[in-house]
Amino acid sequence: MTYDHGEPHDQGLLDVGQGNRVHWEVSGNPDGLPALLVHGGPGAGSNPRSREFFDPDRYRLVSFDQRGCGRSEPHAADPDTDMRHNTTHHLIADVELLREHLGIDRWLVAGGSWGSTLALAYAERNPHRVRAMVLSGATNARRADFEWITGGVGRFFPEALARFRAGAPDLAPDDTNVAAAYSRLMEDPDQAVRDKAIRDWTTWEDTVVSLEPNGDPQAYSGRPPRNLAAMVRTVTHYWGNHAWLEEDEILRDAHKLRGIPGTILHGRHDLGGPVSVAWELVHAWPDAELVVVEDSGHTGSAEFFRRKREILDRYAELSPR
């Protein structure tokens, strides 16, 4: 069973500064528990299907497209779009502007993959604005995490890793910041160079999830071309700069989440973000629980989605105020 939110009952473009306008929409019960849905990527854009886990009778659900993707403006697929004002710090500020714009005092914050990182960074800086958190495929944005997903996990796929690294000709043999090398390719004025970088990057991301028992062989490369260009440009921009977060910042500041109940849902077969990442997080966050789904990887499974709906149904029992 999933929930049908229908068309949003409110939406718009919020001017967040530096020439950026962030698209947002609200669905569900206007008097329900406010909840913010934070999409992954970075740069993947919001997905209407992600709303299906939130009971529209009990949630006032807010979703938005982060800078440069989805229906936000300008779009990162446009090579003329300036990425200098697209950082984690800008996105955290955008979330606060959106909360204020909608007149919400506190909300439940939910996010998966990169969305969990942004949700955590936001909550650690604004704990008094967060009622609860539901995260999936959690990531902690440490250098070791970025180096694992762009290199370390290659011990399972050595041939694919060699091709992936070869796709960035200026990458030195001992350079572990593969994302930064691909980010430079995504800023190349030659469209053919950018297109090849998109293909090589998404081929690697598809490879990382290829062993999942319920995985999609085109989980990344199957997206529409414009969305794909924005995602690759944005994700390499963020990963190449270690998301502009201090090393171990998420874990170091997890104590600030004390008093905020949270659930982290994680697939046992998640190779790109091993379950040990979530394990460390729940041991640093006093009020969090970890739910491991045995047949799931990073992209989920029927059981993963069933548990996610159950968890969000449980949190829906919180008072809307």
N, C-alpha and C positions, 0 to 999 in steps of 0.2 A: 504494500500500500504506500502510495505517495500522495502528497497534498497538491491541490490545484489552486494557484493564486490568481489565475486569470490575468487580466491586464492591470498594471499598476494604477492606483488611484491618484497618485501624485508623482511628478517627475520634473526635472529641469536641468539646467546647466549652471553650476555655481562658479563664479569668478574667484579663483584662489590666488591670483597674482602671477606676475611674470609672464603674462599673456596666456595663461592656462585657464581653461574652463572644464570643470569636472562634471560628468553626467551622473545623475543620481535618480533613483526611483524608490517609491514606497508602495508596498502591497500589504495585504492582510487586514487586520482589525485596527482601525485608527486608535482604539482605546486599549489595545493589547500591550503585552510586554515588549518594549522597544528592543530591537536586536539589529546589529550591524553585521552584514555578510561581507567578508574581505576575500577577494579573489586571489588566485595564485599567479604564478608566472616567474618573476614579475612581467607584466605586460600582456597577460593572457586575456584580460577583460572579463567582465562579469558574465556568468552563464545562467540564463533563466531556469535551467534545470536544477541549479543549486538551491532554488527556493523550495523545491518539492519536499524537503525534510522538515519544514517549519509549518506548524499548524496555523493556517490563516485566521482561524477563529480566536487564537490566543496570542499570536505574535503581530506586532507592528514591525514589519521587516523592511530594513533599509539596505539597499545594495548600491554600489557605485563603481564606475570605471576609474581606475587609478590613472594618473597623468599619462598621456600619450597613447592610450589604448581604448578599445571599445568605441563608445560614442563621445569620449572626451576629446577636447580640442586644445592644441593641434595634435595630429596623430604622428606617432613615431615611425610609421611606415613612410612618411614623407621625409626624404633625406634632408630637407631644409629645416626640419624641426630641431630646435636647439635642445639638447639633452642636459645642459648644465644645471637647469632648475628642476631636474627630475631625480630626486634622491630620497632615501628613507626619511630624512628629516622633513622634506617638503610634504611627503605623504602623511606623516603623523600630524603635521599642521593642518593639512586638508581635512583629515578626519575630524579634528576639533572644530574647524570652521563649519563642516557639514552638520555636526551635532548641534552647534549653536543655531545654525540656520533653521533647523527643524524643531528647535525648542525642546530638545530632549535633555533631561538632567543626567540620567544614567542608563546604560544599556548593556545587554548581553552582547559579547563580541565573539563571532565565530569566523574561523578561517582555516584553510587547508594549504599545506605545502608552504610556498612563500607567504601565502595569506596568514599562516600561523606565526611566521616571523614578524610580519608587520603588526599583527594583532598583539603579540607579546611586547614589542617595542613600544607600541602605543599605550598599552595598559601599564607598563612599568613607569612611564612618564605621567600617566593620568589615572592612577589607580582609583581615585575618588569618583571617576566617571564610569567605572565598569562594575556591573552587577555580578556577572559570571562569564566564563569563557568555555567554548567548545572548540577544540582544535583537532585537526587530523593531519597525519603525515608531517608531524612537527619537525621544524628545522631550527637550529640555534645560531646559524650565520657566523660560525667560526671559520677561520682560514682553513683549518683541517677539514671542515665539512665541505667547503668549496673545492678543495684539492682532492677530496675523496670522490666526489661526483664527477669531476672532470679528469680524474687520473687514477686514483687508488682502486676504484671499482673495476678498472680495466684489467685487473688480474683475472677476472672472469671472462674478459673479452680482449685478449691481447692484440688480435689482428685488427679489430675495430678501433682500439685505442691508437694503434699506429697510424691508421688512416685518418683518424680524427685529428691527431697532432700534425700530421702532414698537411692537413687542410689550412694550417696557419703557417705560411712559409717563413715568417720572421721570428717564429718561436724557437728560442735556443733550447738545446737538448736538456739542460738542467732547469729550465724555467717551468715552474709549476702553475703559473697563473695563465692557464689556457684561455680562460674567459676574456682576459684583457686583450689577448692577441686576436680573438674573434671580434671583440668590440672594435678594434682598430679596422678590421676588414669591413665591418658594418658601417663605418664612416667613410669608406672609400668612395670617390665620386663616380666610379665605374659601376653601373648597375649589374654587369655580369659578375664582377667580384662579389658584390653583395649577395646576389642570387646563389652563387656557389657556396658562400659562407652559410646562408640559410639552410641549404640542402645538407651540408656537412654537419652543421650543428644539430639539426633535428634528427638526422640519421643516428647520431650518437645518443641523443636523448631517447629515441625509440629503442635503441639497443639496450640501454640501461634497464628498461622496464620489460624487456622481451622475455625474461624467464618467469614472470609473474603468472601464476596458474590461471588467472582470469584477465590477463592483460590484453590491451588493444595493440596490434602490431604497428598501427599508425597513430598512436596516442598523441604525438606531437606533429608529425609531418602531414597529417590528414586535415589540418585546419585550412581555412580559406587563405589565399596568398597574402592579402593585405594584413590580416590578423597575424599571420605567421611572421611577416617582416617586422611588425611592431614588437611581437613577443621576443624574437631573437635579438633584435637591436636592444631592447630593454633589459632582457635577462643578462646578456653579456656585459652591458653597461653596469648593472648592479653587481653581479658576481665579480667582475673584474676589479671593482672598487671595494670588495668585501662589504657591500651594502652600507658603507659609510658608518659602520658600527665598530666600537672598540672591541678588541679581541676579548671574547668570553663575556661580552656585555650582557647578553640575554640571561645567561646562567648567573652571572655575578649579581645582577639586580633582581633576580627572581624573588628574593625575600620581600620586595616591595608589593608583591601580589598577595601577601598574607591577608586573610579575610575574604579573598575572592575565590569562590568555589570554581573548580575547573575540571574538565575531562579531556584527556588526550586519547584519541582513537588512532591506532597505528597498525599497519599490516605487518605480519611476521616476515613476509617475503619482500619487504621494501629494501632493495639493494642500494638505491640512490641515497636514501636517508634511513640508515639502519635503526632498528628499534632501540638500540642503545642510546641514541640521541634523545628519544622521548623518555627513556628510563632515567637519564641524568637530570632531565628537566623536572620530572615529578619529585625527585629527591631534593631538588633545590627550591621547589614551590610548595609551601606548607599545606595548601588546601587542594592540591590536584590529585586526580586519580588517573591511572593508565589502564586502558582497555586494549588488549592486543587481539587482533583478529587473525586466526591461524591460516585462512585460505586467501588472504589478501596481500597485495603489494602496495605500491604507491598509488596505483590507479583505482583501487577498490575492488569490491566483489559484492554479490547479492547480500551476503551476510554482513559485510562491512556497512552497506547502506541501511540494512535493517537495524543494526545496532545504533547507527547515527540517528535515525529517526526516533528510536526509543529514548536515546539520551536527550535529544532536544524536546521530546514530549515531557520528560521528567523536569527539565528546567523551565518549561512553559508554565509550571505550577507556581513559579515565583510571582509575587504581587507585581502588577504593572507599575507600581510607584515605589 
